[in-house]
Amino acid sequence: MSDYDNQLGLWKRQPKDTDEPGKKYPNYTGNGMVDGKRKQIAAWLGINKTKDTQPDINIKVSDPQEKSQSNNEEQPF
């Protein structure tokens, strides 16, 4: 096992030219290791909260997406 197991890293996501208007993209994206398996992470800040019971941050942890060999562009979350 790695010294970095069960650790995640997030970076502020920068808007891209290919972003679709009106679509909600994560505020932060990153990756890490969970139980020895590589994972992708996306986080949305709760800046438009309407109730105190809503979370301040929503986080999604998923398996990494495989890049298509015919498409060299970065794959979105």
HTML snippet that shows the backbone in 3Dmol.js (N, CA, C, O; Angstrom):
<script src="https://3Dmol.org/build/3Dmol-min.js"></script>
<div id="view" style="width:600px;height:400px;position:relative"></div>
<script>
const pdb = `
ATOM      1  N   MET A   1       0.834  -1.184   0.000  1.00  0.00           N
ATOM      2  CA  MET A   1       0.000   0.000   0.000  1.00  0.00           C
ATOM      3  C   MET A   1       0.875   1.242   0.000  1.00  0.00           C
ATOM      4  O   MET A   1       1.984   1.253   0.533  1.00  0.00           O
ATOM      5  N   SER A   2       0.353   2.256  -0.598  1.00  0.00           N
ATOM      6  CA  SER A   2       1.065   3.515  -0.729  1.00  0.00           C
ATOM      7  C   SER A   2       0.919   4.355   0.530  1.00  0.00           C
ATOM      8  O   SER A   2      -0.034   4.193   1.293  1.00  0.00           O
ATOM      9  N   ASP A   3       1.886   5.266   0.740  1.00  0.00           N
ATOM     10  CA  ASP A   3       1.788   6.220   1.841  1.00  0.00           C
ATOM     11  C   ASP A   3       0.638   7.190   1.622  1.00  0.00           C
ATOM     12  O   ASP A   3       0.212   7.858   2.565  1.00  0.00           O
ATOM     13  N   TYR A   4       0.125   7.283   0.398  1.00  0.00           N
ATOM     14  CA  TYR A   4      -0.941   8.214   0.060  1.00  0.00           C
ATOM     15  C   TYR A   4      -2.317   7.557   0.016  1.00  0.00           C
ATOM     16  O   TYR A   4      -3.275   8.179  -0.444  1.00  0.00           O
ATOM     17  N   ASP A   5      -2.438   6.308   0.488  1.00  0.00           N
ATOM     18  CA  ASP A   5      -3.719   5.622   0.472  1.00  0.00           C
ATOM     19  C   ASP A   5      -4.710   6.359   1.371  1.00  0.00           C
ATOM     20  O   ASP A   5      -4.352   6.851   2.442  1.00  0.00           O
ATOM     21  N   ASN A   6      -5.952   6.424   0.919  1.00  0.00           N
ATOM     22  CA  ASN A   6      -7.039   7.112   1.626  1.00  0.00           C
ATOM     23  C   ASN A   6      -6.783   8.607   1.761  1.00  0.00           C
ATOM     24  O   ASN A   6      -7.173   9.224   2.753  1.00  0.00           O
ATOM     25  N   GLN A   7      -6.127   9.185   0.763  1.00  0.00           N
ATOM     26  CA  GLN A   7      -5.917  10.627   0.700  1.00  0.00           C
ATOM     27  C   GLN A   7      -6.399  11.130  -0.655  1.00  0.00           C
ATOM     28  O   GLN A   7      -6.270  10.446  -1.670  1.00  0.00           O
ATOM     29  N   LEU A   8      -6.953  12.333  -0.653  1.00  0.00           N
ATOM     30  CA  LEU A   8      -7.499  12.940  -1.862  1.00  0.00           C
ATOM     31  C   LEU A   8      -6.910  14.327  -2.044  1.00  0.00           C
ATOM     32  O   LEU A   8      -6.560  14.988  -1.066  1.00  0.00           O
ATOM     33  N   GLY A   9      -6.797  14.771  -3.283  1.00  0.00           N
ATOM     34  CA  GLY A   9      -6.326  16.126  -3.583  1.00  0.00           C
ATOM     35  C   GLY A   9      -7.323  16.814  -4.498  1.00  0.00           C
ATOM     36  O   GLY A   9      -7.769  16.232  -5.487  1.00  0.00           O
ATOM     37  N   LEU A  10      -7.676  18.060  -4.168  1.00  0.00           N
ATOM     38  CA  LEU A  10      -8.628  18.825  -4.971  1.00  0.00           C
ATOM     39  C   LEU A  10      -7.994  20.116  -5.453  1.00  0.00           C
ATOM     40  O   LEU A  10      -7.211  20.743  -4.739  1.00  0.00           O
ATOM     41  N   TRP A  11      -8.341  20.508  -6.676  1.00  0.00           N
ATOM     42  CA  TRP A  11      -7.869  21.756  -7.261  1.00  0.00           C
ATOM     43  C   TRP A  11      -9.064  22.523  -7.771  1.00  0.00           C
ATOM     44  O   TRP A  11     -10.034  21.929  -8.241  1.00  0.00           O
ATOM     45  N   LYS A  12      -9.002  23.841  -7.682  1.00  0.00           N
ATOM     46  CA  LYS A  12     -10.090  24.679  -8.195  1.00  0.00           C
ATOM     47  C   LYS A  12     -10.194  24.480  -9.703  1.00  0.00           C
ATOM     48  O   LYS A  12      -9.200  24.590 -10.420  1.00  0.00           O
ATOM     49  N   ARG A  13     -11.393  24.190 -10.175  1.00  0.00           N
ATOM     50  CA  ARG A  13     -11.619  23.947 -11.598  1.00  0.00           C
ATOM     51  C   ARG A  13     -11.717  25.266 -12.336  1.00  0.00           C
ATOM     52  O   ARG A  13     -12.443  26.170 -11.922  1.00  0.00           O
ATOM     53  N   GLN A  14     -10.992  25.369 -13.413  1.00  0.00           N
ATOM     54  CA  GLN A  14     -11.015  26.549 -14.274  1.00  0.00           C
ATOM     55  C   GLN A  14     -12.015  26.320 -15.405  1.00  0.00           C
ATOM     56  O   GLN A  14     -12.054  25.228 -15.970  1.00  0.00           O
ATOM     57  N   PRO A  15     -12.824  27.322 -15.748  1.00  0.00           N
ATOM     58  CA  PRO A  15     -13.764  27.167 -16.870  1.00  0.00           C
ATOM     59  C   PRO A  15     -13.022  26.825 -18.166  1.00  0.00           C
ATOM     60  O   PRO A  15     -11.891  27.262 -18.382  1.00  0.00           O
ATOM     61  N   LYS A  16     -13.674  26.042 -19.015  1.00  0.00           N
ATOM     62  CA  LYS A  16     -13.087  25.625 -20.290  1.00  0.00           C
ATOM     63  C   LYS A  16     -13.929  26.167 -21.435  1.00  0.00           C
ATOM     64  O   LYS A  16     -15.117  26.440 -21.265  1.00  0.00           O
ATOM     65  N   ASP A  17     -13.318  26.319 -22.588  1.00  0.00           N
ATOM     66  CA  ASP A  17     -14.023  26.792 -23.777  1.00  0.00           C
ATOM     67  C   ASP A  17     -15.142  25.837 -24.182  1.00  0.00           C
ATOM     68  O   ASP A  17     -16.124  26.255 -24.796  1.00  0.00           O
ATOM     69  N   THR A  18     -14.998  24.563 -23.844  1.00  0.00           N
ATOM     70  CA  THR A  18     -15.980  23.555 -24.238  1.00  0.00           C
ATOM     71  C   THR A  18     -17.126  23.412 -23.235  1.00  0.00           C
ATOM     72  O   THR A  18     -18.020  22.594 -23.450  1.00  0.00           O
ATOM     73  N   ASP A  19     -17.125  24.186 -22.143  1.00  0.00           N
ATOM     74  CA  ASP A  19     -18.202  24.130 -21.157  1.00  0.00           C
ATOM     75  C   ASP A  19     -19.519  24.567 -21.795  1.00  0.00           C
ATOM     76  O   ASP A  19     -19.565  25.535 -22.554  1.00  0.00           O
ATOM     77  N   GLU A  20     -20.589  23.837 -21.474  1.00  0.00           N
ATOM     78  CA  GLU A  20     -21.911  24.162 -21.997  1.00  0.00           C
ATOM     79  C   GLU A  20     -22.564  25.212 -21.105  1.00  0.00           C
ATOM     80  O   GLU A  20     -22.575  25.051 -19.885  1.00  0.00           O
ATOM     81  N   PRO A  21     -23.106  26.281 -21.681  1.00  0.00           N
ATOM     82  CA  PRO A  21     -23.776  27.311 -20.885  1.00  0.00           C
ATOM     83  C   PRO A  21     -24.953  26.721 -20.101  1.00  0.00           C
ATOM     84  O   PRO A  21     -25.714  25.912 -20.633  1.00  0.00           O
ATOM     85  N   GLY A  22     -25.097  27.125 -18.847  1.00  0.00           N
ATOM     86  CA  GLY A  22     -26.192  26.670 -18.002  1.00  0.00           C
ATOM     87  C   GLY A  22     -25.952  25.355 -17.297  1.00  0.00           C
ATOM     88  O   GLY A  22     -26.685  25.018 -16.368  1.00  0.00           O
ATOM     89  N   LYS A  23     -24.943  24.597 -17.710  1.00  0.00           N
ATOM     90  CA  LYS A  23     -24.645  23.324 -17.065  1.00  0.00           C
ATOM     91  C   LYS A  23     -23.819  23.585 -15.806  1.00  0.00           C
ATOM     92  O   LYS A  23     -22.919  24.425 -15.811  1.00  0.00           O
ATOM     93  N   LYS A  24     -24.128  22.864 -14.734  1.00  0.00           N
ATOM     94  CA  LYS A  24     -23.394  23.031 -13.481  1.00  0.00           C
ATOM     95  C   LYS A  24     -22.163  22.133 -13.483  1.00  0.00           C
ATOM     96  O   LYS A  24     -22.275  20.914 -13.611  1.00  0.00           O
ATOM     97  N   TYR A  25     -21.002  22.736 -13.342  1.00  0.00           N
ATOM     98  CA  TYR A  25     -19.740  22.002 -13.275  1.00  0.00           C
ATOM     99  C   TYR A  25     -19.215  22.076 -11.849  1.00  0.00           C
ATOM    100  O   TYR A  25     -19.528  23.025 -11.130  1.00  0.00           O
ATOM    101  N   PRO A  26     -18.419  21.090 -11.423  1.00  0.00           N
ATOM    102  CA  PRO A  26     -17.891  21.140 -10.056  1.00  0.00           C
ATOM    103  C   PRO A  26     -16.976  22.339  -9.855  1.00  0.00           C
ATOM    104  O   PRO A  26     -16.300  22.785 -10.782  1.00  0.00           O
ATOM    105  N   ASN A  27     -16.966  22.854  -8.625  1.00  0.00           N
ATOM    106  CA  ASN A  27     -16.067  23.954  -8.284  1.00  0.00           C
ATOM    107  C   ASN A  27     -14.637  23.452  -8.119  1.00  0.00           C
ATOM    108  O   ASN A  27     -13.684  24.185  -8.383  1.00  0.00           O
ATOM    109  N   TYR A  28     -14.486  22.197  -7.681  1.00  0.00           N
ATOM    110  CA  TYR A  28     -13.172  21.594  -7.466  1.00  0.00           C
ATOM    111  C   TYR A  28     -13.170  20.191  -8.051  1.00  0.00           C
ATOM    112  O   TYR A  28     -14.176  19.484  -7.987  1.00  0.00           O
ATOM    113  N   THR A  29     -12.046  19.791  -8.617  1.00  0.00           N
ATOM    114  CA  THR A  29     -11.867  18.434  -9.118  1.00  0.00           C
ATOM    115  C   THR A  29     -10.520  17.914  -8.651  1.00  0.00           C
ATOM    116  O   THR A  29      -9.635  18.693  -8.296  1.00  0.00           O
ATOM    117  N   GLY A  30     -10.369  16.612  -8.651  1.00  0.00           N
ATOM    118  CA  GLY A  30      -9.094  16.047  -8.225  1.00  0.00           C
ATOM    119  C   GLY A  30      -9.111  14.541  -8.318  1.00  0.00           C
ATOM    120  O   GLY A  30      -9.944  13.943  -8.999  1.00  0.00           O
ATOM    121  N   ASN A  31      -8.162  13.942  -7.612  1.00  0.00           N
ATOM    122  CA  ASN A  31      -8.033  12.490  -7.608  1.00  0.00           C
ATOM    123  C   ASN A  31      -7.380  12.045  -6.312  1.00  0.00           C
ATOM    124  O   ASN A  31      -6.930  12.866  -5.512  1.00  0.00           O
ATOM    125  N   GLY A  32      -7.335  10.753  -6.120  1.00  0.00           N
ATOM    126  CA  GLY A  32      -6.712  10.219  -4.922  1.00  0.00           C
ATOM    127  C   GLY A  32      -6.795   8.713  -4.894  1.00  0.00           C
ATOM    128  O   GLY A  32      -7.220   8.070  -5.854  1.00  0.00           O
ATOM    129  N   MET A  33      -6.379   8.167  -3.770  1.00  0.00           N
ATOM    130  CA  MET A  33      -6.392   6.723  -3.560  1.00  0.00           C
ATOM    131  C   MET A  33      -7.335   6.411  -2.410  1.00  0.00           C
ATOM    132  O   MET A  33      -7.242   7.009  -1.338  1.00  0.00           O
ATOM    133  N   VAL A  34      -8.255   5.460  -2.644  1.00  0.00           N
ATOM    134  CA  VAL A  34      -9.160   5.002  -1.603  1.00  0.00           C
ATOM    135  C   VAL A  34      -9.068   3.485  -1.564  1.00  0.00           C
ATOM    136  O   VAL A  34      -9.382   2.810  -2.544  1.00  0.00           O
ATOM    137  N   ASP A  35      -8.640   2.959  -0.440  1.00  0.00           N
ATOM    138  CA  ASP A  35      -8.451   1.509  -0.277  1.00  0.00           C
ATOM    139  C   ASP A  35      -7.588   0.925  -1.393  1.00  0.00           C
ATOM    140  O   ASP A  35      -7.860  -0.168  -1.890  1.00  0.00           O
ATOM    141  N   GLY A  36      -6.548   1.659  -1.782  1.00  0.00           N
ATOM    142  CA  GLY A  36      -5.603   1.179  -2.793  1.00  0.00           C
ATOM    143  C   GLY A  36      -6.070   1.328  -4.224  1.00  0.00           C
ATOM    144  O   GLY A  36      -5.381   0.884  -5.142  1.00  0.00           O
ATOM    145  N   LYS A  37      -7.223   1.940  -4.440  1.00  0.00           N
ATOM    146  CA  LYS A  37      -7.755   2.115  -5.792  1.00  0.00           C
ATOM    147  C   LYS A  37      -7.822   3.594  -6.131  1.00  0.00           C
ATOM    148  O   LYS A  37      -8.251   4.413  -5.319  1.00  0.00           O
ATOM    149  N   ARG A  38      -7.386   3.929  -7.356  1.00  0.00           N
ATOM    150  CA  ARG A  38      -7.405   5.319  -7.815  1.00  0.00           C
ATOM    151  C   ARG A  38      -8.847   5.767  -8.034  1.00  0.00           C
ATOM    152  O   ARG A  38      -9.645   5.023  -8.603  1.00  0.00           O
ATOM    153  N   LYS A  39      -9.188   6.975  -7.588  1.00  0.00           N
ATOM    154  CA  LYS A  39     -10.530   7.526  -7.707  1.00  0.00           C
ATOM    155  C   LYS A  39     -10.477   8.954  -8.215  1.00  0.00           C
ATOM    156  O   LYS A  39      -9.483   9.654  -8.025  1.00  0.00           O
ATOM    157  N   GLN A  40     -11.566   9.388  -8.871  1.00  0.00           N
ATOM    158  CA  GLN A  40     -11.732  10.779  -9.276  1.00  0.00           C
ATOM    159  C   GLN A  40     -12.680  11.433  -8.288  1.00  0.00           C
ATOM    160  O   GLN A  40     -13.598  10.789  -7.781  1.00  0.00           O
ATOM    161  N   ILE A  41     -12.456  12.719  -8.014  1.00  0.00           N
ATOM    162  CA  ILE A  41     -13.268  13.443  -7.050  1.00  0.00           C
ATOM    163  C   ILE A  41     -13.777  14.725  -7.694  1.00  0.00           C
ATOM    164  O   ILE A  41     -13.044  15.398  -8.418  1.00  0.00           O
ATOM    165  N   ALA A  42     -15.027  15.056  -7.427  1.00  0.00           N
ATOM    166  CA  ALA A  42     -15.613  16.323  -7.855  1.00  0.00           C
ATOM    167  C   ALA A  42     -16.333  16.916  -6.652  1.00  0.00           C
ATOM    168  O   ALA A  42     -16.998  16.195  -5.909  1.00  0.00           O
ATOM    169  N   ALA A  43     -16.203  18.227  -6.456  1.00  0.00           N
ATOM    170  CA  ALA A  43     -16.831  18.880  -5.312  1.00  0.00           C
ATOM    171  C   ALA A  43     -17.539  20.153  -5.758  1.00  0.00           C
ATOM    172  O   ALA A  43     -16.997  20.955  -6.518  1.00  0.00           O
ATOM    173  N   TRP A  44     -18.765  20.317  -5.264  1.00  0.00           N
ATOM    174  CA  TRP A  44     -19.571  21.490  -5.533  1.00  0.00           C
ATOM    175  C   TRP A  44     -19.777  22.238  -4.218  1.00  0.00           C
ATOM    176  O   TRP A  44     -20.141  21.629  -3.212  1.00  0.00           O
ATOM    177  N   LEU A  45     -19.550  23.548  -4.216  1.00  0.00           N
ATOM    178  CA  LEU A  45     -19.772  24.355  -3.027  1.00  0.00           C
ATOM    179  C   LEU A  45     -21.252  24.744  -2.964  1.00  0.00           C
ATOM    180  O   LEU A  45     -21.859  25.061  -3.987  1.00  0.00           O
ATOM    181  N   GLY A  46     -21.817  24.716  -1.777  1.00  0.00           N
ATOM    182  CA  GLY A  46     -23.227  25.047  -1.591  1.00  0.00           C
ATOM    183  C   GLY A  46     -23.448  26.537  -1.444  1.00  0.00           C
ATOM    184  O   GLY A  46     -23.959  26.989  -0.420  1.00  0.00           O
ATOM    185  N   ILE A  47     -23.067  27.313  -2.461  1.00  0.00           N
ATOM    186  CA  ILE A  47     -23.161  28.769  -2.352  1.00  0.00           C
ATOM    187  C   ILE A  47     -24.581  29.280  -2.554  1.00  0.00           C
ATOM    188  O   ILE A  47     -24.878  30.417  -2.186  1.00  0.00           O
ATOM    189  N   ASN A  48     -25.467  28.470  -3.130  1.00  0.00           N
ATOM    190  CA  ASN A  48     -26.855  28.879  -3.356  1.00  0.00           C
ATOM    191  C   ASN A  48     -27.804  28.142  -2.411  1.00  0.00           C
ATOM    192  O   ASN A  48     -28.921  27.791  -2.791  1.00  0.00           O
ATOM    193  N   LYS A  49     -27.354  27.913  -1.188  1.00  0.00           N
ATOM    194  CA  LYS A  49     -28.165  27.191  -0.217  1.00  0.00           C
ATOM    195  C   LYS A  49     -29.436  27.973   0.096  1.00  0.00           C
ATOM    196  O   LYS A  49     -29.409  29.195   0.237  1.00  0.00           O
ATOM    197  N   THR A  50     -30.548  27.252   0.203  1.00  0.00           N
ATOM    198  CA  THR A  50     -31.807  27.876   0.589  1.00  0.00           C
ATOM    199  C   THR A  50     -32.225  27.461   2.001  1.00  0.00           C
ATOM    200  O   THR A  50     -33.135  28.054   2.581  1.00  0.00           O
ATOM    201  N   LYS A  51     -31.553  26.431   2.558  1.00  0.00           N
ATOM    202  CA  LYS A  51     -31.869  25.944   3.906  1.00  0.00           C
ATOM    203  C   LYS A  51     -30.574  25.683   4.659  1.00  0.00           C
ATOM    204  O   LYS A  51     -29.564  25.320   4.057  1.00  0.00           O
ATOM    205  N   ASP A  52     -30.602  25.866   5.962  1.00  0.00           N
ATOM    206  CA  ASP A  52     -29.425  25.568   6.781  1.00  0.00           C
ATOM    207  C   ASP A  52     -29.123  24.075   6.823  1.00  0.00           C
ATOM    208  O   ASP A  52     -28.007  23.684   7.165  1.00  0.00           O
ATOM    209  N   THR A  53     -30.093  23.239   6.481  1.00  0.00           N
ATOM    210  CA  THR A  53     -29.887  21.795   6.520  1.00  0.00           C
ATOM    211  C   THR A  53     -29.178  21.268   5.270  1.00  0.00           C
ATOM    212  O   THR A  53     -28.791  20.100   5.228  1.00  0.00           O
ATOM    213  N   GLN A  54     -29.006  22.108   4.261  1.00  0.00           N
ATOM    214  CA  GLN A  54     -28.293  21.691   3.057  1.00  0.00           C
ATOM    215  C   GLN A  54     -26.791  21.702   3.334  1.00  0.00           C
ATOM    216  O   GLN A  54     -26.304  22.549   4.082  1.00  0.00           O
ATOM    217  N   PRO A  55     -26.049  20.757   2.728  1.00  0.00           N
ATOM    218  CA  PRO A  55     -24.602  20.710   2.983  1.00  0.00           C
ATOM    219  C   PRO A  55     -23.869  21.907   2.379  1.00  0.00           C
ATOM    220  O   PRO A  55     -24.314  22.494   1.393  1.00  0.00           O
ATOM    221  N   ASP A  56     -22.742  22.254   2.988  1.00  0.00           N
ATOM    222  CA  ASP A  56     -21.900  23.326   2.464  1.00  0.00           C
ATOM    223  C   ASP A  56     -21.103  22.861   1.256  1.00  0.00           C
ATOM    224  O   ASP A  56     -20.806  23.652   0.361  1.00  0.00           O
ATOM    225  N   ILE A  57     -20.755  21.572   1.229  1.00  0.00           N
ATOM    226  CA  ILE A  57     -19.984  20.990   0.123  1.00  0.00           C
ATOM    227  C   ILE A  57     -20.581  19.629  -0.230  1.00  0.00           C
ATOM    228  O   ILE A  57     -20.835  18.812   0.655  1.00  0.00           O
ATOM    229  N   ASN A  58     -20.802  19.388  -1.510  1.00  0.00           N
ATOM    230  CA  ASN A  58     -21.224  18.074  -2.008  1.00  0.00           C
ATOM    231  C   ASN A  58     -20.042  17.465  -2.743  1.00  0.00           C
ATOM    232  O   ASN A  58     -19.427  18.117  -3.588  1.00  0.00           O
ATOM    233  N   ILE A  59     -19.721  16.211  -2.423  1.00  0.00           N
ATOM    234  CA  ILE A  59     -18.557  15.548  -3.016  1.00  0.00           C
ATOM    235  C   ILE A  59     -18.994  14.243  -3.671  1.00  0.00           C
ATOM    236  O   ILE A  59     -19.767  13.471  -3.104  1.00  0.00           O
ATOM    237  N   LYS A  60     -18.482  14.015  -4.878  1.00  0.00           N
ATOM    238  CA  LYS A  60     -18.732  12.766  -5.597  1.00  0.00           C
ATOM    239  C   LYS A  60     -17.393  12.065  -5.814  1.00  0.00           C
ATOM    240  O   LYS A  60     -16.447  12.664  -6.326  1.00  0.00           O
ATOM    241  N   VAL A  61     -17.320  10.803  -5.423  1.00  0.00           N
ATOM    242  CA  VAL A  61     -16.122   9.980  -5.627  1.00  0.00           C
ATOM    243  C   VAL A  61     -16.506   8.902  -6.632  1.00  0.00           C
ATOM    244  O   VAL A  61     -17.495   8.195  -6.438  1.00  0.00           O
ATOM    245  N   SER A  62     -15.730   8.775  -7.702  1.00  0.00           N
ATOM    246  CA  SER A  62     -16.046   7.800  -8.743  1.00  0.00           C
ATOM    247  C   SER A  62     -14.778   7.143  -9.264  1.00  0.00           C
ATOM    248  O   SER A  62     -13.665   7.620  -9.039  1.00  0.00           O
ATOM    249  N   ASP A  63     -14.978   6.034  -9.968  1.00  0.00           N
ATOM    250  CA  ASP A  63     -13.853   5.373 -10.627  1.00  0.00           C
ATOM    251  C   ASP A  63     -13.388   6.253 -11.780  1.00  0.00           C
ATOM    252  O   ASP A  63     -14.205   6.929 -12.405  1.00  0.00           O
ATOM    253  N   PRO A  64     -12.089   6.255 -12.073  1.00  0.00           N
ATOM    254  CA  PRO A  64     -11.592   7.076 -13.185  1.00  0.00           C
ATOM    255  C   PRO A  64     -12.213   6.637 -14.505  1.00  0.00           C
ATOM    256  O   PRO A  64     -12.447   5.451 -14.738  1.00  0.00           O
ATOM    257  N   GLN A  65     -12.472   7.616 -15.358  1.00  0.00           N
ATOM    258  CA  GLN A  65     -12.976   7.317 -16.695  1.00  0.00           C
ATOM    259  C   GLN A  65     -11.791   6.998 -17.590  1.00  0.00           C
ATOM    260  O   GLN A  65     -10.749   7.651 -17.527  1.00  0.00           O
ATOM    261  N   GLU A  66     -11.969   5.983 -18.422  1.00  0.00           N
ATOM    262  CA  GLU A  66     -10.907   5.635 -19.360  1.00  0.00           C
ATOM    263  C   GLU A  66     -10.965   6.583 -20.544  1.00  0.00           C
ATOM    264  O   GLU A  66     -12.040   6.892 -21.060  1.00  0.00           O
ATOM    265  N   LYS A  67      -9.797   7.039 -20.965  1.00  0.00           N
ATOM    266  CA  LYS A  67      -9.735   7.929 -22.133  1.00  0.00           C
ATOM    267  C   LYS A  67      -9.827   7.087 -23.399  1.00  0.00           C
ATOM    268  O   LYS A  67      -9.199   6.035 -23.523  1.00  0.00           O
ATOM    269  N   SER A  68     -10.619   7.580 -24.323  1.00  0.00           N
ATOM    270  CA  SER A  68     -10.762   6.935 -25.613  1.00  0.00           C
ATOM    271  C   SER A  68      -9.460   7.089 -26.397  1.00  0.00           C
ATOM    272  O   SER A  68      -8.858   8.162 -26.393  1.00  0.00           O
ATOM    273  N   GLN A  69      -9.024   6.027 -27.066  1.00  0.00           N
ATOM    274  CA  GLN A  69      -7.784   6.116 -27.848  1.00  0.00           C
ATOM    275  C   GLN A  69      -7.971   6.985 -29.074  1.00  0.00           C
ATOM    276  O   GLN A  69      -7.004   7.555 -29.579  1.00  0.00           O
ATOM    277  N   SER A  70      -9.223   7.097 -29.572  1.00  0.00           N
ATOM    278  CA  SER A  70      -9.449   7.895 -30.768  1.00  0.00           C
ATOM    279  C   SER A  70      -9.664   9.375 -30.432  1.00  0.00           C
ATOM    280  O   SER A  70      -9.690  10.214 -31.332  1.00  0.00           O
ATOM    281  N   ASN A  71      -9.817   9.701 -29.142  1.00  0.00           N
ATOM    282  CA  ASN A  71     -10.076  11.072 -28.738  1.00  0.00           C
ATOM    283  C   ASN A  71      -9.028  11.477 -27.717  1.00  0.00           C
ATOM    284  O   ASN A  71      -9.004  10.925 -26.618  1.00  0.00           O
ATOM    285  N   ASN A  72      -8.171  12.414 -28.044  1.00  0.00           N
ATOM    286  CA  ASN A  72      -7.087  12.822 -27.164  1.00  0.00           C
ATOM    287  C   ASN A  72      -7.495  13.954 -26.228  1.00  0.00           C
ATOM    288  O   ASN A  72      -6.674  14.399 -25.425  1.00  0.00           O
ATOM    289  N   GLU A  73      -8.751  14.439 -26.304  1.00  0.00           N
ATOM    290  CA  GLU A  73      -9.197  15.527 -25.440  1.00  0.00           C
ATOM    291  C   GLU A  73      -9.415  15.004 -24.032  1.00  0.00           C
ATOM    292  O   GLU A  73      -9.686  13.820 -23.831  1.00  0.00           O
ATOM    293  N   GLU A  74      -9.295  15.897 -23.064  1.00  0.00           N
ATOM    294  CA  GLU A  74      -9.513  15.548 -21.670  1.00  0.00           C
ATOM    295  C   GLU A  74     -10.983  15.198 -21.465  1.00  0.00           C
ATOM    296  O   GLU A  74     -11.867  15.899 -21.960  1.00  0.00           O
ATOM    297  N   GLN A  75     -11.245  14.115 -20.736  1.00  0.00           N
ATOM    298  CA  GLN A  75     -12.608  13.668 -20.480  1.00  0.00           C
ATOM    299  C   GLN A  75     -13.175  14.429 -19.282  1.00  0.00           C
ATOM    300  O   GLN A  75     -12.497  14.542 -18.261  1.00  0.00           O
ATOM    301  N   PRO A  76     -14.399  14.953 -19.379  1.00  0.00           N
ATOM    302  CA  PRO A  76     -15.026  15.647 -18.225  1.00  0.00           C
ATOM    303  C   PRO A  76     -15.481  14.640 -17.194  1.00  0.00           C
ATOM    304  O   PRO A  76     -15.573  13.448 -17.487  1.00  0.00           O
ATOM    305  N   PHE A  77     -15.770  15.105 -15.986  1.00  0.00           N
ATOM    306  CA  PHE A  77     -16.272  14.229 -14.933  1.00  0.00           C
ATOM    307  C   PHE A  77     -17.671  13.807 -15.244  1.00  0.00           C
ATOM    308  O   PHE A  77     -18.276  13.061 -14.474  1.00  0.00           O
TER     309      PHE A  77
END
`;
const viewer = $3Dmol.createViewer("view");
viewer.addModel(pdb, "pdb");
viewer.setStyle({}, {cartoon: {color: "spectrum"}});
viewer.zoomTo();
viewer.render();
</script>
